[in-house]
Amino acid sequence: MQEDKSSRTARECELYRGLLRLNSRTEVEPFLKDALRLIVEVARAEQGYLELFQPGDTGQEEPWSIAAGCTNQEVAEIKALVSRGIIAETLNSGEITITASALLDPRFGQLGSVRSANIHAVLCAPVGKDPPLGVLYLQRRSVGDSFVAEDAACAEIFVTQLPALVHTLFDRQRFDERRDPTHRFRKALKIEHLVGSSVALARLLREVALVAPLDVSVLLTGENGCGKTQIARAIHDNGPRAQHPFVELNCAAIPEALMENELFGAAPGAHSTATQRTDGKVEAARGGTLLLDEVADLSTTAQAKLLQLLQTRRYYPLGSAQSVTADVRVIAATNVNLREAVANRKFREDLLYRLQVLPIRVPSLAERRQDIPALARHFCDLAQRTHRLRSLELSQGALLVLANSDWPGNVRELCHRVEAAAIRAAGDDSPHVEVVHLALDGQPSSPGAANATFHAATRAFQRKLLQDALDAAQGNVSEAARRLDLTRGHVYTLMKALGLQRE
């Protein structure tokens, strides 16, 4: 039954308005789901299927496939028509295909998938042309309830407008990934506590995404303070054991005589203080993850017992003759070169091979310097919440000093420095954490002073550089900013932080 002109116009307007609303979406898959629901509703279909290949070189091997109103079995039957039958005919011709009953249509009636699914009214349209970007498939279940010209007109509008919207989304996604290489990993992983957007962090997150779903041992290496514990936590949170305990054991903090008890627990009477059965860290982490930090500090005896645990998945509590199953994933962490330790006979080679099934090196803060401002802001916010401080922000001068300083203690040192600075700023009743609150030691009169620290030398250099620019510009802040390639507001912030005034 044909519609009157006003009804057809109303449907087309509804479709256009819906597509305009969808244009605000930022993620591809939710956009495609909503777009398919829209055309199914406007075309008055009962089932819909949309299959799209990503445009350009995006590395997407499999097409996006979205279904609406279909069971898994029905989706499989529709997919069977992609390489042959109705969808294949549409893609080959590049034109919309409509049939009142695929079952009775001589073009499609002999297809096994059509007969088995008893397919009747179908509307199929290519998305884009030369070549098609994908295909839209709409279906009605009722016999005699066929699609009409008005339905085809709506479908044509949809498949004509969709490619431009999809290209815009993919371009936006590529822009987000260029601006923040960690973007796609943040969408897929639970890593809210890992701050930064550097290429080095993105590489690390790629490794986390690879190992997290696998129930294998992982060896984390890297300098002290670079965040190995946080990476271990991310692997646990995104793995199959996420709902079970995450237990940490610092091997360097436990005396050798107590290590076996700490790891495996003890039976009653195993030693003078064991009046009852005690559980070790392996039992505490049952079903979850055990992080062995500073694993290179394990004694030779403890290394042998850890090797047995990894090989047999069983262990003996201290003083017990009965072995216990170890249902735990082991992640080890160290800042020591274990290969050198093996060469020096300080670490077992067979244990190294067991631990480093999938080794991951955590980059130092020097390798992800781009992340320092974001990390500093994060630690400032954390200090406010932890110590219930008034609202604070890091000044541009403080951020500049932090970003240009060396951090041999890595993220941990940066965290402690910013936390202390936030406390000092709150004590001064200042709304900003300034350079002075960073408590840079030994501020010499010149960068060449014998007792100058790096922080003090950096501050002195910045002060002289800014003062020289102001002198050359005869106190004109705008001209000094131009000479230093800074904003005018940034120069005023630096002047305040460094104690400078215009002549």
C-alpha positions in Angstrom: 0.0 0.0 0.0 1.5 3.3 -1.1 1.7 6.3 1.3 0.5 9.8 0.6 3.1 12.4 0.0 2.8 14.1 3.4 3.3 10.7 5.2 6.3 9.9 3.1 7.8 13.4 3.8 7.2 13.0 7.5 9.0 9.6 7.6 12.0 11.1 5.7 12.2 14.1 8.0 12.1 11.7 11.0 15.0 9.8 9.5 17.1 12.9 8.8 16.5 14.3 12.3 17.5 10.9 13.7 20.7 10.9 11.7 21.5 14.4 12.8 21.1 13.4 16.5 23.4 10.4 16.0 26.1 12.7 14.5 26.9 13.7 18.1 28.1 10.1 18.9 31.8 9.7 19.5 32.1 5.9 19.5 31.6 3.8 16.4 29.8 0.7 17.7 27.1 2.6 19.8 26.6 4.8 16.7 26.0 1.9 14.4 23.6 0.2 16.9 21.5 3.3 17.2 21.6 4.0 13.4 20.4 0.5 12.7 17.6 0.8 15.3 16.6 4.1 13.6 16.2 2.7 10.1 14.5 -0.5 11.3 11.9 1.8 13.0 11.5 4.2 10.2 11.3 1.5 7.5 8.9 -0.4 9.7 11.0 -3.5 9.5 11.0 -6.2 12.2 14.6 -7.3 11.8 17.7 -5.5 10.6 21.4 -6.3 9.9 24.1 -3.8 9.1 27.6 -4.9 8.0 30.4 -2.3 7.4 34.1 -2.4 6.6 36.1 0.3 8.1 37.2 2.9 5.5 40.8 3.3 4.7 43.8 1.7 6.4 42.5 1.3 10.0 43.9 -2.2 10.7 40.3 -3.6 11.1 40.3 -7.0 9.5 36.8 -8.1 10.4 33.7 -6.0 9.4 31.5 -4.3 11.9 28.3 -6.3 12.1 25.3 -5.1 14.0 21.9 -6.8 14.2 18.5 -5.7 15.6 15.6 -7.9 16.4 17.5 -11.1 15.5 18.5 -14.2 17.4 22.0 -15.5 17.1 20.7 -18.2 14.8 19.0 -15.6 12.6 22.1 -13.5 12.4 24.1 -16.5 11.3 21.5 -17.2 8.6 21.6 -13.6 7.4 25.5 -13.7 7.3 25.2 -16.8 5.1 23.6 -14.6 2.5 26.6 -12.2 2.3 28.6 -14.4 -0.1 25.6 -15.6 -2.1 22.0 -14.9 -2.5 20.2 -11.7 -1.6 23.1 -9.7 -0.1 25.5 -10.9 -2.8 23.1 -9.8 -5.5 22.8 -6.4 -3.9 26.5 -5.9 -3.6 27.2 -7.1 -7.1 24.5 -4.9 -8.7 25.0 -1.9 -6.5 21.3 -1.4 -6.4 18.6 -1.8 -3.8 16.9 -5.3 -3.8 13.3 -5.7 -2.8 11.4 -9.0 -2.7 7.9 -9.6 -1.4 8.9 -13.2 -0.6 12.5 -14.5 -1.0 11.1 -18.0 -0.6 8.9 -17.6 -3.7 11.4 -15.5 -5.7 13.1 -17.5 -8.4 16.4 -15.7 -7.8 16.6 -16.8 -4.1 14.0 -19.5 -3.5 16.5 -22.4 -4.0 19.0 -21.1 -1.4 19.1 -23.5 1.6 19.3 -20.5 4.1 16.2 -18.9 2.6 14.2 -22.2 2.7 15.4 -23.1 6.2 14.6 -19.7 7.6 11.4 -19.3 5.6 12.4 -15.8 4.5 9.7 -13.6 2.9 9.8 -9.8 2.7 13.3 -8.4 2.3 14.8 -5.0 1.5 18.6 -5.0 0.9 20.7 -1.9 0.1 24.4 -1.3 -0.5 26.0 1.2 1.8 28.0 3.6 -0.4 29.3 2.8 -3.8 32.4 2.2 -5.9 33.0 0.0 -4.0 30.2 -0.4 -1.4 31.3 0.2 2.2 28.9 -2.4 3.4 25.2 -3.6 3.3 21.9 -2.9 5.0 19.5 -5.9 5.3 15.9 -5.4 6.5 13.3 -8.1 6.9 9.6 -8.6 7.8 8.4 -12.0 9.0 4.7 -11.8 7.9 3.6 -13.2 4.5 2.2 -10.5 2.3 3.7 -7.7 4.4 6.2 -6.5 1.7 8.3 -3.4 1.6 7.1 -0.6 -0.7 8.7 2.2 -2.6 8.5 4.5 0.4 10.5 2.1 2.5 13.1 1.9 -0.3 13.3 5.7 -0.4 14.0 5.8 3.4 16.6 3.0 3.0 18.3 4.9 0.1 18.5 8.1 2.3 20.0 6.0 5.1 22.7 4.2 3.0 23.6 7.5 1.2 24.1 9.5 4.4 25.7 6.8 6.5 29.2 6.7 4.8 29.9 10.4 5.5 28.8 9.9 9.2 31.0 6.8 9.5 34.0 8.5 7.9 33.6 11.4 10.3 33.6 9.0 13.3 36.6 7.1 12.1 38.5 10.4 11.4 37.6 11.5 14.9 38.8 8.2 16.3 42.1 8.4 14.4 42.5 12.0 15.7 41.8 10.9 19.3 44.4 8.1 18.9 47.0 10.5 17.4 46.4 12.9 20.2 46.3 10.2 22.9 47.8 6.9 21.8 46.4 5.3 25.0 42.8 6.1 23.9 41.8 2.7 22.4 43.3 0.9 25.4 41.4 3.0 27.8 38.2 2.0 26.1 39.0 -1.7 26.4 40.8 -1.9 29.8 40.0 -0.9 33.4 43.0 1.4 33.9 41.6 4.5 35.5 44.6 4.7 37.9 47.2 4.8 35.1 47.6 8.4 34.1 49.2 9.7 30.9 48.9 9.8 27.2 52.5 9.2 26.0 53.6 6.7 23.3 55.7 4.9 25.9 52.6 4.4 28.1 50.6 3.2 25.1 53.2 0.6 24.3 53.0 -0.6 27.9 49.2 -0.8 27.8 49.4 -2.8 24.6 51.4 -5.4 26.6 48.9 -5.3 29.4 46.1 -5.9 27.0 48.0 -8.9 25.6 48.8 -10.6 28.9 45.9 -9.8 31.1 43.4 -12.4 29.7 46.1 -15.2 29.9 46.5 -17.1 33.1 50.3 -17.2 32.9 53.2 -15.8 35.0 54.5 -12.3 34.2 57.8 -10.7 35.0 57.7 -6.9 35.4 61.1 -5.1 35.1 62.0 -1.5 35.4 63.5 1.2 37.7 62.4 1.7 41.3 59.3 3.9 41.5 58.2 3.5 37.9 54.8 1.9 38.7 55.3 -1.8 38.5 52.8 -2.5 41.2 50.2 -0.4 39.4 50.8 -2.4 36.2 50.5 -5.7 38.1 47.2 -4.4 39.5 46.0 -3.5 35.9 46.9 -7.0 34.7 44.9 -8.5 37.6 41.9 -6.2 37.1 41.6 -7.0 33.5 42.2 -10.8 33.7 40.0 -13.8 34.5 40.9 -13.6 38.3 39.7 -10.0 38.7 37.0 -10.9 41.2 39.4 -12.6 43.5 42.2 -11.2 45.8 45.2 -9.2 44.6 47.9 -9.8 47.3 51.3 -8.1 47.4 54.5 -9.4 49.0 57.7 -7.3 49.1 60.4 -9.9 49.2 63.0 -7.4 50.3 61.1 -6.6 53.4 60.8 -10.1 54.8 63.8 -11.7 56.7 65.1 -14.8 55.1 64.1 -16.9 58.1 60.5 -15.8 57.9 60.0 -15.9 54.1 58.8 -19.5 53.9 56.3 -18.9 56.6 55.2 -15.6 54.9 54.7 -17.3 51.5 53.3 -20.7 52.4 52.0 -20.4 56.0 52.7 -22.9 58.8 51.2 -25.9 60.5 50.6 -25.8 64.3 53.9 -26.4 66.1 56.1 -25.6 63.0 57.9 -23.0 65.0 57.8 -21.4 68.5 55.0 -18.9 67.6 52.9 -21.3 65.5 50.3 -22.2 68.0 47.7 -22.7 65.3 47.6 -23.1 61.5 48.5 -19.9 59.8 47.9 -19.1 56.1 50.6 -17.6 53.9 50.3 -15.2 51.0 49.7 -18.0 48.5 46.6 -19.0 50.3 45.5 -15.4 50.9 45.6 -14.9 47.1 43.7 -18.1 46.3 41.8 -17.7 43.1 43.5 -14.4 42.4 47.0 -12.9 41.9 50.1 -12.9 44.0 52.6 -10.1 43.3 56.1 -10.9 44.4 57.8 -7.5 44.4 61.6 -7.3 44.6 61.7 -11.0 43.6 65.5 -10.8 43.1 65.9 -10.6 46.9 64.6 -14.1 47.5 67.1 -16.4 49.2 68.3 -19.5 47.3 66.0 -21.7 49.5 63.0 -19.5 48.8 63.7 -19.5 45.1 63.7 -23.3 45.1 60.4 -23.5 46.8 58.9 -20.8 44.5 60.1 -22.8 41.5 58.4 -25.9 42.9 55.2 -23.9 43.3 55.3 -22.7 39.7 56.1 -26.1 38.3 53.6 -28.3 40.3 51.0 -25.8 41.4 51.4 -27.3 44.8 53.3 -26.3 48.0 53.9 -27.5 51.6 53.1 -25.2 54.5 56.0 -25.0 56.9 56.0 -28.0 59.1 53.3 -29.9 57.2 53.7 -33.2 55.3 50.5 -32.5 53.3 50.8 -30.5 50.1 48.2 -27.9 49.2 47.0 -26.8 45.7 48.1 -23.3 44.7 45.3 -21.7 42.7 47.1 -18.4 42.1 48.6 -16.4 39.3 52.1 -15.2 40.0 53.4 -11.8 38.9 57.0 -11.0 39.8 58.6 -7.6 39.8 62.2 -6.4 40.0 64.5 -3.5 39.2 67.5 -6.0 39.0 68.8 -7.4 35.7 68.0 -11.1 36.5 70.2 -12.4 33.6 73.2 -10.7 35.3 72.0 -12.2 38.6 71.9 -15.6 37.0 75.4 -15.1 35.6 76.6 -14.2 39.1 74.8 -17.2 40.6 72.5 -15.1 42.7 69.3 -16.2 40.9 68.2 -19.5 39.6 68.1 -19.7 35.8 65.2 -22.2 35.8 63.2 -19.9 38.0 63.9 -17.0 35.7 62.4 -19.0 32.8 59.4 -19.9 34.8 58.7 -16.3 35.8 59.3 -14.6 32.5 56.7 -16.5 30.4 55.7 -13.0 29.3 58.2 -10.3 30.4 57.1 -6.6 30.4 59.5 -3.7 30.9 57.8 -0.7 32.6 59.3 2.6 31.2 60.9 5.1 33.5 59.4 8.6 33.9 62.2 10.0 31.8 60.8 7.9 28.9 57.3 9.3 29.4 58.1 12.9 30.2 55.1 14.0 28.3 53.0 12.5 31.1 54.5 14.6 33.9 51.9 17.4 33.9 49.0 15.0 33.9 50.6 12.9 36.7 51.4 16.1 38.7 47.7 17.2 38.5 46.5 13.8 39.4 48.8 13.7 42.5 47.7 17.2 43.5 44.0 16.1 43.4 44.9 12.9 45.3 46.7 14.9 48.0 43.6 17.2 48.4 41.3 14.2 48.9 43.7 12.3 51.2 44.5 15.2 53.5 41.1 17.1 53.1 42.8 20.2 51.7 41.2 23.2 50.2 40.9 23.3 46.4 44.3 23.6 44.8 45.8 23.9 41.3 49.4 23.6 40.2 50.6 26.9 38.7 52.0 27.0 35.2 55.4 27.8 36.8 55.3 24.8 39.0 54.2 22.5 36.1 57.1 23.9 34.0 59.7 23.2 36.7 58.3 19.7 37.3 58.2 18.9 33.6 61.8 20.0 33.2 63.3 18.3 36.2 64.9 14.9 36.4 63.1 12.2 38.5 65.5 9.5 39.5 62.8 8.1 41.8 60.4 8.1 38.9 56.6 8.4 39.5 56.9 7.7 43.2 59.3 10.6 43.7 57.1 12.9 41.7 54.1 11.8 43.7 55.8 12.6 47.1 57.1 15.9 45.8 53.7 17.1 44.6 51.9 15.8 47.8 54.3 17.8 50.0 54.0 20.9 47.9 50.2 20.7 48.1 50.4 20.5 51.9 52.7 23.6 52.0 50.4 25.5 49.6 47.4 24.8 51.8 49.4 25.9 54.8 50.1 29.2 53.0 46.4 29.5 52.3 47.3 29.7 48.6 44.9 28.6 45.8 47.9 27.5 43.7 50.9 25.3 44.2 53.7 27.5 43.2 57.4 26.8 42.5 58.4 27.8 46.0 56.1 25.1 47.5 58.1 22.4 45.7 60.8 23.2 48.2 63.7 23.0 45.8 66.8 22.6 47.9 69.7 25.0 47.9 68.8 27.9 45.8 72.2 29.3 44.6 72.7 32.8 43.3 73.9 31.4 40.0 73.5 28.1 38.1 77.2 27.4 38.5 77.2 27.5 42.3 79.1 24.5 43.7 76.3 23.2 45.9 73.5 23.7 43.3 70.9 20.9 42.9 69.4 20.2 39.5 66.1 21.8 40.7 67.8 24.9 42.0 69.9 25.2 38.8 66.8 24.9 36.7 65.0 27.5 38.7 67.9 29.9 38.5 68.3 29.4 34.8 64.6 30.1 34.2 64.8 33.2 36.3 67.7 34.6 34.4 66.2 33.7 31.0 63.0 35.4 31.8 64.7 38.4 33.3 66.9 38.8 30.2 63.8 38.6 28.0 62.1 41.3 30.1 65.2 43.5 30.0 65.5 43.1 26.2 61.8 44.0 25.8 62.2 47.0 28.2 59.6 45.5 30.6 57.0 44.8 27.9 55.5 41.5 28.9 53.9 40.8 25.6 57.2 41.3 23.7 59.0 39.1 26.3 56.4 36.4 25.8 56.9 36.6 22.0 60.6 36.3 22.4 60.2 33.2 24.6 57.4 31.7 22.5 55.1 31.7 25.6 51.7 33.1 26.2 51.4 36.5 28.0 49.5 34.8 30.9 52.2 32.2 31.2 54.9 34.9 31.5 52.9 36.6 34.3 52.6 33.3 36.1 56.4 32.6 35.8 57.2 36.2 37.0 55.1 35.6 40.1 56.5 32.1 40.7 60.1 33.3 40.2 59.8 36.6 42.2 60.3 38.9 39.2 58.9 42.4 38.7 59.0 44.7 35.7 61.5 47.5 35.9 
